[in-house]
Amino acid sequence: MGKKSASVDASDSNETTEQALTALTIQIKEFVQNRSLDSRFAAKLVRRLKKEADAILEGSNATKTGQKELKNAFDAVDAVLREHDAALLVTANAALRQTDNAASSKKSQQRPKEG
């Protein structure tokens, strides 16, 4: 049971490609749109994918076309995440407003009338 050789063929390497990152990013966007993936978790995944994209760029394995497609995919998923988060904020705000209205109407019913 020897150790694996430090020199590995390029064909044996396990490098991430721009196409794979683009496909993953698009899939994450679709999952968020379908509400089958939590937007906070999706945002964490996208941050990790962006780090991987930076590593590809630094490793000189990037192509202009691949980088453009990846940027478009990241822009699209970012837009969907912002839209989803905005919808969550609107829903939360409406729920708070409803709670506040219920509480204030309850208080007004409990006050004795002055006169």
N, C-alpha and C positions, 0 to 999 in steps of 0.2 A: 504494500500500500504506500506508494510513493507520492510525493507532492506533485501537483500539476506544474508543468513547465511554465516559466514566466513568459517565455516568448510564445505568443499565440498567433496563429494565422489570422489574417484579416477576414477570411471567410468564416472563421470560428468565433469572431468577436461578436459581442452582444451589444451593438450600438443602436441607439434610438435614431430613427430617421425623421426628417421633417414631415414626411407623409404620414407616419404613425402618429406623431403629435397632432397634426391637423385633424386626422380622423378621430382621435380621442377627444379633442376639443369640441369638434362638431357634435359628437355623441353626447358629451356632457351638456352642451347647449340644448340639445333635443330632450334630454332627460329632465332638465329644469323646466323647459317649456311644457312638457307633459306632466309636470309635478310629480315625477317618480323619483326625483333626487333632491334632497334638501339643498337649498341655495348656499347655506353656510359651508356645507361639506363640499359642494361644487366649487366654491370660491377657493377653498384650500387646495383642491385638486388642480385648479387652474394655475394657482401660484406655483405649485410644484412643476407643472408642465412648462411654465414660463422660465423657470430655472433651468430646466432641461434644454429648452430652446436656446438659452444663452450659452449653455455648454456646447451645443452643436455649433453655434456661431463662433465661439472661441476656438473650437477644434478645427476650424477651416473646412468643415464638412458641409457647409451651407451653400445652397444655390440661391440665386436671386428669385427665381420662380417659387421655390419652396418657402423662402422667407416671406414672400408676398402673400402666398396662400395661408401661411401660418399666422401672419399678422391679421389678415382678414378674419380668420377663424377666431383668434383671440378677441378682436374687436366685436365680433358677433356675440360671443359668449359673455363678454363684459356688458354689452347692451342688455342682453336677456337677464343677467344677474341684477343689474341696476333696476330694470323694469319690475322684476319679481320682488326685490327688496322694497321698492317704492309702493307696490301693491300691499305688501305686508305692513308697511308704515301707515298707509291709509286705513287699512282694516283695524289696526291697533288703535289709531286715533279715533275712529268711529266708535269702537268699543269703550274707550275711555270717556268719550263725550256722552255716550248712552248711560254709563255708570254715574257720571257727574250729574246728568239730568235727573236720573232716578233718585240720587241722594238729595239733590236740592229740592225736588218736589216732595220728598218724604219729610224734609225739615220744615218746609212751608206748611205742610198739613199738621205738623205737631205744634207749631207756634200758637199760643193763645192770642186771640184778637184783643187789641187794646181799644178801649173806648169809653 
